[in-house]
Amino acid sequence: MAHEKLSPRQKMIGMMYLVLTAMLALNVSKDVVKAFMQVDKGLTLTVDNYAKKNNLLYQEFDRAAAENPTKAGPYRTTAFSIKERADELYDFIQDLKIEIIKTAEKEENPPAITGTVIDITQV
């Protein structure tokens, strides 16, 4: 998986989290951390918007497969298997971020984590 090509956006997101983690380790000024919190807020909003858009697309796959299973059925199956793999990857990355926060905070249940949701303002 490390050898797969990433889009420039994905590279930027990865780099932003890496830099944020490094800055938190170095205890930089609050203004810089606030700027990264704004970036995280924007990225989270983007992820939410694309999730809604993708859900509509998956509903269209369901509708098309119900109308014409012979023609649209295989495409629906492929789309949902890709969705499943993407969800697994997203969950894996989320688990890694949670583990990093737990290690950095030296707590098993830090206030920044609620279930699988990370509140970056609490870090």
ZIHU-V394952 format. One record per residue. N is the residue number from 1. PHI is phi as a letter, one per 30 degrees, with the letter a starting at -180 (999 if undefined). Layout:
n,phi
N,PHI
N,PHI
This chain:
n,phi
1,999
2,d
3,c
4,d
5,d
6,c
7,d
8,e
9,d
10,d
11,d
12,d
13,d
14,d
15,d
16,d
17,d
18,d
19,d
20,e
21,d
22,d
23,d
24,d
25,d
26,d
27,i
28,d
29,d
30,d
31,d
32,d
33,d
34,d
35,d
36,d
37,d
38,d
39,d
40,d
41,d
42,d
43,d
44,d
45,d
46,d
47,d
48,d
49,d
50,d
51,d
52,d
53,d
54,d
55,d
56,d
57,d
58,d
59,d
60,d
61,d
62,d
63,d
64,d
65,d
66,d
67,d
68,b
69,d
70,d
71,d
72,c
73,e
74,d
75,d
76,d
77,d
78,d
79,d
80,d
81,d
82,d
83,e
84,d
85,d
86,d
87,d
88,d
89,d
90,e
91,d
92,d
93,d
94,d
95,d
96,d
97,d
98,d
99,d
100,d
101,d
102,d
103,d
104,d
105,d
106,h
107,b
108,d
109,b
110,d
111,d
112,d
113,c
114,b
115,i
116,c
117,c
118,c
119,c
120,d
121,d
122,c
123,d
